[in-house]
Amino acid sequence: MFNGLLINPAYAGSRDALAVNLTYRHQWVGFDGAPTTQLVSVHSPIKARKIGLGIQVYNDRIGVSRETGVMTNYAYRIPFQKGKLQFGLGAGISSLQADWTQVALQDRSDVVFSTNSRGTIRPNFSGGVFYYKKAYYVGASMPFMLAHTYDPANSTWGLATRKEQYQPMVTGGYVIKLNKTFKLKPSTLVRYQVASGVQADINANLIINDKIWAGVSYRSEDAIVGMFEVLPTPQWRLGYAYDMGISKLTPYNSGTHELMLQYEFGYRLRVRDPRYF
């Protein structure tokens, strides 16, 4: 919800401004080896706003594994049913490495974990479609089309194209005007993976004077999330989210924190048509 480009390349350029977004996420605080993510994304429309271009640079760590990558995004949009329909493709590379010597072992003579994996560069691709009007949006995407697996026998990373590695996603949201001061924005994100099945986020945000967003979200079998955003000017956006876990991991961590800062260059203030996604 903080940045649609992270899960759908077709989102590129949809803000009608050069948008720069910084995101930091620390998951399962207090859990040894918990995931942390730092990400910078930039996207903007070009060529009479028919094309959107974007780029993401990210660093992801979970356990002893690290992944650093760059993903470029291309989107083409056309007018459709009084809205905009965008088709997007993404392509990039990832650098993967694992510090196997940091793993606590029962058998310290296990040679598989005696050395760290060599860093390797692997490609990745994404695809998606995104349709939006003033009051609602829908989208479908595949954020990563290739998965990477480690082969301990050869001490190297390889590509996996098995169907259980895919994770397609569907999103949607609607803005309901309650009165001059308040608007309500319900939304959802549904994703599927063979190994874990269907997982859904059900969200609701209350928008106050188009400057303050306060919301709550339920992620099935995982967490209840509280969200807060402040828009001090039409260009600046600051957001914070806290996940309170409800899974079996809950007793072993103190929740998840996420921070977001966004700035939009060249923003044209249009009071009658503000952006809600």
C-alpha positions as CSV (number, residue, x, y, z in Angstrom):
1,M,0.0,0.0,0.0
2,F,2.9,2.3,0.6
3,N,4.4,1.7,-2.9
4,G,2.7,-0.2,-5.6
5,L,5.8,-0.4,-7.7
6,L,7.3,-3.0,-5.3
7,I,4.8,-5.7,-6.4
8,N,3.7,-4.5,-9.9
9,P,5.9,-3.0,-12.7
10,A,2.7,-1.7,-14.4
11,Y,2.5,0.9,-11.5
12,A,5.4,2.8,-13.0
13,G,4.5,6.4,-13.9
14,S,1.0,6.2,-12.4
15,R,1.6,9.0,-9.9
16,D,2.0,11.5,-12.8
17,A,5.2,12.8,-11.2
18,L,8.8,11.8,-10.6
19,A,8.3,9.8,-7.3
20,V,11.2,8.8,-5.1
21,N,10.4,6.3,-2.3
22,L,12.5,5.1,0.6
23,T,11.3,2.0,2.5
24,Y,12.8,0.2,5.5
25,R,11.2,-2.9,7.0
26,H,12.4,-4.9,10.1
27,Q,10.3,-8.0,10.5
28,W,9.9,-10.1,13.7
29,V,12.0,-7.8,15.9
30,G,13.9,-9.8,18.5
31,F,13.9,-13.0,16.4
32,D,17.4,-14.2,15.5
33,G,18.0,-14.0,11.8
34,A,14.7,-12.2,11.1
35,P,14.2,-10.5,7.7
36,T,15.2,-6.9,7.1
37,T,14.7,-5.0,3.9
38,Q,16.0,-1.6,2.6
39,L,14.7,-0.3,-0.7
40,V,14.9,2.8,-2.9
41,S,12.5,3.2,-5.9
42,V,12.1,5.9,-8.5
43,H,9.5,6.1,-11.2
44,S,8.0,8.7,-13.5
45,P,5.9,9.1,-16.7
46,I,7.6,10.2,-19.9
47,K,6.7,10.8,-23.6
48,A,3.4,12.6,-23.2
49,R,2.7,10.4,-20.2
50,K,2.1,7.3,-22.3
51,I,5.1,5.5,-20.9
52,G,6.3,5.0,-17.3
53,L,9.8,4.1,-16.3
54,G,11.0,3.0,-12.9
55,I,13.9,1.5,-11.1
56,Q,14.3,-0.2,-7.7
57,V,17.4,-0.9,-5.7
58,Y,17.0,-3.3,-2.7
59,N,18.9,-5.1,0.0
60,D,17.2,-8.1,1.6
61,R,18.5,-10.2,4.4
62,I,17.0,-13.3,6.1
63,G,18.9,-15.6,8.3
64,V,22.4,-16.1,6.8
65,S,21.3,-15.2,3.3
66,R,21.7,-11.8,1.6
67,E,20.2,-10.6,-1.6
68,T,21.0,-7.2,-3.2
69,G,19.4,-6.3,-6.5
70,V,18.3,-3.8,-9.1
71,M,15.0,-4.1,-11.0
72,T,14.1,-1.8,-13.9
73,N,10.4,-1.3,-14.8
74,Y,8.6,-0.3,-18.0
75,A,4.9,0.5,-18.3
76,Y,2.8,1.5,-21.2
77,R,-0.7,3.0,-20.6
78,I,-3.7,3.7,-22.7
79,P,-7.0,5.4,-21.9
80,F,-9.7,2.8,-21.1
81,Q,-13.3,3.2,-19.8
82,K,-12.6,6.7,-18.6
83,G,-9.5,5.5,-16.7
84,K,-6.0,4.4,-17.4
85,L,-4.9,0.8,-18.3
86,Q,-1.2,0.1,-17.8
87,F,0.9,-2.9,-18.9
88,G,4.2,-3.4,-17.2
89,L,7.4,-5.5,-17.5
90,G,10.4,-5.6,-15.3
91,A,14.0,-6.9,-15.7
92,G,16.9,-6.9,-13.3
93,I,19.7,-8.7,-11.6
94,S,20.3,-10.0,-8.1
95,S,23.5,-10.7,-6.2
96,L,23.1,-13.6,-3.7
97,Q,25.3,-14.8,-0.9
98,A,25.0,-17.0,2.2
99,D,27.2,-16.9,5.3
100,W,27.0,-20.7,6.1
101,T,29.8,-20.4,8.7
102,Q,27.4,-18.5,10.9
103,V,24.9,-21.4,11.2
104,A,24.9,-23.1,14.6
105,L,25.6,-26.8,13.9
106,Q,25.2,-30.0,15.9
107,D,27.9,-31.6,13.7
108,R,30.7,-29.1,13.4
109,S,32.5,-31.3,10.9
110,D,29.8,-30.9,8.3
111,V,31.8,-29.7,5.3
112,V,28.7,-28.3,3.5
113,F,28.7,-25.4,6.1
114,S,32.4,-25.0,6.4
115,T,32.7,-22.1,3.9
116,N,30.5,-19.3,2.8
117,S,28.8,-19.4,-0.6
118,R,30.5,-17.4,-3.4
119,G,28.5,-14.3,-4.4
120,T,26.7,-14.8,-7.7
121,I,24.7,-12.6,-10.1
122,R,21.4,-13.9,-11.4
123,P,18.7,-12.3,-13.6
124,N,15.0,-11.9,-12.7
125,F,11.9,-10.6,-14.4
126,S,8.4,-9.4,-13.5
127,G,5.1,-8.6,-15.2
128,G,1.8,-7.0,-14.4
129,V,-1.3,-5.0,-15.4
130,F,-2.8,-2.1,-13.5
131,Y,-6.1,-0.2,-14.1
132,Y,-7.2,2.8,-12.2
133,K,-9.7,5.6,-12.2
134,K,-10.2,8.5,-9.7
135,A,-11.9,6.4,-7.1
136,Y,-10.7,2.8,-7.6
137,Y,-7.9,0.5,-8.9
138,V,-7.3,-3.2,-9.7
139,G,-4.1,-4.9,-10.6
140,A,-2.5,-8.3,-11.2
141,S,1.2,-9.1,-11.2
142,M,4.0,-11.6,-10.8
143,P,6.7,-9.7,-8.9
144,F,9.4,-12.3,-9.5
145,M,9.2,-14.8,-12.3
146,L,12.4,-16.7,-11.4
147,A,13.5,-18.1,-8.0
148,H,17.0,-18.8,-6.9
149,T,18.1,-22.0,-5.0
150,Y,21.4,-22.9,-3.5
151,D,23.1,-26.2,-4.6
152,P,25.4,-27.2,-1.7
153,A,27.1,-29.9,-3.8
154,N,28.4,-27.4,-6.3
155,S,28.5,-24.4,-3.8
156,T,26.6,-22.2,-6.2
157,W,23.2,-20.7,-6.8
158,G,20.9,-21.8,-9.6
159,L,17.6,-20.8,-11.2
160,A,14.4,-22.6,-10.3
161,T,11.4,-22.4,-12.6
162,R,9.1,-24.8,-10.8
163,K,5.5,-23.8,-10.4
164,E,5.7,-23.9,-6.6
165,Q,8.1,-21.0,-6.7
166,Y,5.7,-18.6,-8.4
167,Q,3.6,-16.2,-6.4
168,P,1.0,-14.3,-8.4
169,M,-0.8,-11.4,-6.8
170,V,-4.1,-9.5,-7.3
171,T,-4.8,-6.1,-5.7
172,G,-7.8,-3.8,-5.6
173,G,-9.1,-0.8,-3.7
174,Y,-11.9,1.8,-3.7
175,V,-12.2,5.3,-2.2
176,I,-15.6,6.2,-0.6
177,K,-16.3,9.8,0.1
178,L,-18.1,10.1,3.5
179,N,-18.3,13.9,3.7
180,K,-16.0,16.9,3.0
181,T,-13.6,15.8,5.7
182,F,-13.5,12.0,5.7
183,K,-13.0,9.4,3.1
184,L,-12.8,5.6,3.5
185,K,-10.5,3.5,1.4
186,P,-11.0,-0.3,1.7
187,S,-8.4,-2.4,-0.3
188,T,-7.0,-5.9,-0.6
189,L,-4.0,-7.9,-1.7
190,V,-4.4,-11.6,-2.5
191,R,-1.4,-13.8,-3.3
192,Y,-1.0,-17.5,-4.0
193,Q,1.9,-19.9,-3.7
194,V,1.6,-23.7,-4.0
195,A,3.6,-24.3,-0.8
196,S,1.6,-22.0,1.4
197,G,-1.7,-21.6,-0.4
198,V,-3.7,-18.4,-0.5
199,Q,-2.9,-15.5,1.7
200,A,-4.9,-12.2,1.8
201,D,-4.5,-8.8,3.2
202,I,-7.8,-7.0,4.0
203,N,-7.3,-3.3,4.6
204,A,-9.2,-0.1,5.5
205,N,-7.8,3.4,5.7
206,L,-9.6,6.5,7.0
207,I,-8.5,9.6,5.1
208,I,-8.8,12.9,6.9
209,N,-8.7,16.2,4.9
210,D,-6.5,14.3,2.3
211,K,-3.6,14.9,4.8
212,I,-3.8,12.2,7.4
213,W,-4.3,8.4,6.8
214,A,-5.1,6.0,9.6
215,G,-5.7,2.4,8.9
216,V,-5.8,-1.2,10.0
217,S,-5.1,-4.4,8.1
218,Y,-5.6,-8.1,8.6
219,R,-3.2,-10.6,7.0
220,S,-4.7,-14.1,7.1
221,E,-3.0,-16.4,9.7
222,D,-0.1,-13.9,10.1
223,A,-0.7,-10.4,11.5
224,I,-2.9,-7.5,12.4
225,V,-1.4,-4.3,11.1
226,G,-1.8,-0.7,12.2
227,M,-0.8,2.0,9.6
228,F,-0.4,5.8,9.8
229,E,0.5,8.3,7.0
230,V,1.0,12.0,7.0
231,L,1.1,14.3,4.0
232,P,2.4,17.7,5.2
233,T,2.5,18.9,1.6
234,P,1.2,17.5,-1.7
235,Q,4.8,16.4,-2.4
236,W,5.9,14.8,0.9
237,R,4.5,11.5,2.3
238,L,5.6,9.8,5.5
239,G,4.3,6.5,6.6
240,Y,4.7,4.0,9.4
241,A,3.2,0.5,9.9
242,Y,3.4,-2.0,12.8
243,D,2.5,-5.7,12.4
244,M,1.3,-7.4,15.5
245,G,1.8,-11.1,14.8
246,I,-0.9,-13.7,15.4
247,S,1.0,-16.7,14.0
248,K,2.9,-19.4,15.9
249,L,6.0,-17.1,15.8
250,T,4.3,-14.4,17.9
251,P,5.7,-15.5,21.3
252,Y,9.2,-15.2,19.9
253,N,9.2,-11.7,18.5
254,S,7.9,-8.2,19.3
255,G,6.3,-7.4,16.0
256,T,7.3,-5.8,12.7
257,H,8.1,-2.2,11.9
258,E,8.1,-0.5,8.5
259,L,8.9,3.1,7.6
260,M,8.3,4.9,4.3
261,L,9.4,8.4,3.0
262,Q,8.2,9.6,-0.4
263,Y,8.8,12.8,-2.3
264,E,7.3,13.7,-5.7
265,F,9.1,16.2,-8.0
266,G,7.1,18.2,-10.5
267,Y,3.8,17.6,-8.7
268,R,0.9,19.6,-10.1
269,L,-1.5,20.4,-7.4
270,R,-5.0,19.4,-8.5
271,V,-7.4,19.8,-5.6
272,R,-10.3,18.3,-7.5
273,D,-8.3,15.2,-8.4
274,P,-5.9,14.1,-5.6
275,R,-4.2,10.7,-5.7
276,Y,-5.2,7.9,-3.3
277,F,-3.0,5.1,-4.7
